[in-house]
Amino acid sequence: KGLHAHPELTIYVKGQQITIPGNIGLLGGHKAVHTHDDLPIIHLEFNRIVREEDIMLGEFFKNWGKDIRSFGENMHMTVNGVENTEYERYIMRDTDKIKLEYD
């Protein structure tokens, strides 16, 4: 039980990279899905049994207080260079390189 993993997330809106803030999920408590200042890394740090829904990409956006679909129309996602349409339901894994692009 437990998990310590570090996927990476980059977000582009109309070709411009968006800066993901550090300390997402750390202010006012310590959520298991969070960022530090070593972006674009997302930290998945669990000391308990981990359910799939705990490590879905949508959980990161929930902790950030953003809707994954709020950055623009026509969302496109690749994971490790392969197109993926699971979006917020995508289960993040260690060393994943997740790229979100919006038109």
N, C-alpha and C positions, 0 to 999 in steps of 0.2 A: 504494500500500500504506500501511498505517497507518490510524488512525481516532482522532478526538477528538470525542466526542459526550456529551451530557448529558441523558438521560431523567430523569424525576422519578418517585419511588415513594412512595405513601402507603399505610399499612396501618391498618385499623380492625378491632378485635375487640369485638363486641357494641356497636358504635357509638362506642367510645373509640379515639382515635388512639394508635397505638403509636409511641414514639420510636425511630427507627432510629439506632444509634450512629454517631458520626463515626469516621473512621480505620479502617473495615472494609477489610481487604485491604492495609493499610499497615504493620501491626505485624509485625515479623519478616520484612520484605521489602516489595516494592512490586508488588502485583498490578495488572494492567491494568484490572480492574473493581474500583472502590473508592469510598469516600466520604471527604469532608473534613468540615468543620463548616458547610457550606453546604446542609444537608439541606433539602428531600427529594431533592436532586440526587444521582444516581449518576454517577460519572465513568467513561467508557469511553475509556481512553488507551492506544493501541497504536502501537508503532513498528515493527510487522512486519505481514506479511500476516494478515488477520483472517478466521477461519472463522466460519460462522454459529453453531456451538456455543459459540464464545468469548464471544458477546454475547447469549446466551439469559438470560432472567431467572433461571433456575436456577443459573447461574454466580455471580450475585451472592449468592444464598442459600448456596451452597457456601462462598464466601469468608467469609461471615458466620458459618458454622458452624451454620446453622439449616436445618431442613426447611421448605419453603414450606407444607407441610400441617400443621405442628405448632402453628399458632395457633388452631385450632378446627375444628369441623365446618362443612360447607356453605360452601366457599370460593366467592367470586364475584369476578370480575375485569372491570374495564373498562379500555380503553386509549383515551385521548382521548374519553372519554364513550361509547364503543361497547363492548358486551359482547364478551368474548373468552374462549375456553376453552382457549387454548394453554398457559396457566399457565407452568410452568417452561421450556417449550419456546418461549415467546414470544421472538422476536428483537427486542431493544430498539433503538430508533432515536432520533436526536437530537430533543430537545424533547418526546418522548412523555410523556404524563401517565398513569402506571399507578396504578390504585387497586385494592387487594386488600381485600375485606371478608369477615369470618368471623362466623358466628352463635355 
